Amino acid sequence: MRGDGAVMDTTLVEVPLKRAMIKAADQVVLVADGGKFPGVGVARVCGPDDLDVVVTTASADPATRLALQEAGVGVDVVTT
């Protein structure tokens, strides 16, 4: 996930499948370890406007978490 909340992927072949799942879903929940924030990838899967909730750990980049919240995404921080 980039700092602006865009979800990125390095496995190009999976991107169309992930986009199709997002399109078909009633609710989109992304579960990602805080180490993925901010991250890099070669292909954009979706933007924060496509996400309803992100579940992550406290180590997630605070600026990225704030960008998600400002975009209206619920951010749940869990302890491990």
C-alpha positions as CSV (number, residue, x, y, z in Angstrom):
1,M,0.0,0.0,0.0
2,R,1.4,3.4,-1.0
3,G,1.4,6.3,1.3
4,D,-1.7,7.7,-0.4
5,G,-3.7,4.5,0.4
6,A,-3.5,2.9,-3.1
7,V,-3.1,-0.9,-2.9
8,M,-0.2,-2.1,-5.0
9,D,0.9,-5.6,-6.0
10,T,4.1,-7.1,-7.3
11,T,2.4,-10.2,-8.8
12,L,0.9,-8.9,-12.1
13,V,-1.1,-12.0,-12.8
14,E,-3.1,-11.7,-9.6
15,V,-4.2,-8.0,-10.1
16,P,-7.1,-8.7,-12.5
17,L,-8.5,-11.4,-10.1
18,K,-8.2,-9.0,-7.1
19,R,-9.9,-6.2,-9.0
20,A,-12.8,-8.6,-9.9
21,M,-13.2,-9.7,-6.3
22,I,-13.3,-6.1,-5.2
23,K,-15.9,-5.3,-7.8
24,A,-18.1,-8.2,-6.8
25,A,-17.8,-7.6,-3.1
26,D,-20.4,-5.9,-0.9
27,Q,-17.7,-4.9,1.5
28,V,-13.9,-4.8,0.9
29,V,-11.7,-5.5,3.9
30,L,-7.9,-5.5,3.5
31,V,-5.9,-7.3,6.1
32,A,-2.2,-6.3,6.0
33,D,0.7,-6.4,8.4
34,G,2.0,-2.9,9.3
35,G,5.2,-3.8,7.4
36,K,3.3,-3.3,4.2
37,F,2.7,0.4,4.9
38,P,3.9,2.2,2.9
39,G,4.8,-0.3,0.3
40,V,5.7,-0.6,-3.3
41,G,4.4,-2.6,-6.2
42,V,4.4,-2.6,-9.9
43,A,0.6,-2.6,-10.4
44,R,-2.2,-0.7,-8.8
45,V,-5.0,-2.9,-7.5
46,C,-7.3,-0.2,-6.2
47,G,-7.5,3.1,-4.5
48,P,-8.6,3.9,-1.0
49,D,-12.1,4.7,-2.4
50,D,-12.5,1.0,-3.1
51,L,-11.8,-0.1,0.5
52,D,-14.2,-0.2,3.4
53,V,-11.9,-1.3,6.2
54,V,-8.2,-1.9,6.6
55,V,-7.1,-4.2,9.5
56,T,-3.4,-3.8,10.4
57,T,-0.9,-3.7,13.2
58,A,0.4,-0.7,15.2
59,S,3.6,-0.6,13.1
60,A,1.7,0.6,10.1
61,D,2.9,4.0,8.9
62,P,0.8,6.7,10.7
63,A,0.7,9.0,7.6
64,T,-0.8,6.1,5.5
65,R,-3.3,5.3,8.2
66,L,-4.3,8.9,8.3
67,A,-4.7,9.1,4.5
68,L,-6.9,6.0,4.7
69,Q,-9.1,7.5,7.4
70,E,-9.4,10.8,5.6
71,A,-10.6,8.9,2.5
72,G,-13.3,7.4,4.7
73,V,-11.8,4.0,5.2
74,G,-12.2,2.4,8.6
75,V,-8.8,1.5,10.1
76,D,-8.7,-1.2,12.8
77,V,-5.3,-1.6,14.5
78,V,-4.9,-5.0,16.2
79,T,-2.3,-6.3,18.5
80,T,-0.4,-9.5,17.8
